[in-house]
Amino acid sequence: MKNKQFDCVEMKHKGAERVYQAIAGLSKEQQIDYWRRGGEGLRQAIEKAQEKTTPSHCK
């Protein structure tokens, strides 16, 4: 068996644990805010990446 350099399941478990720790003890409203802020950050990152890869004549 070869050694894996990347383990997707392990990454998923670590990410889930980080989220669990971040929202532990938060109210439902605070949890919703946590996810909204995360979603907004993702949208901004996507827009920034698209700006870098979109040719100037297509803007």
NORLIN-V122315 format. One record per helix or strand of 2 or more residues. SS is the DSSP state (H for helix, E for strand). FROM is the first residue (numbers start at 0). LEN is the number of residues. If there is no record, write none. Layout:
# NORLIN-V122315
ss=SS from=FROM len=LEN
ss=SS from=FROM len=LEN
This chain:
# NORLIN-V122315
ss=H from=7 len=16
ss=H from=27 len=26
ss=H from=55 len=3
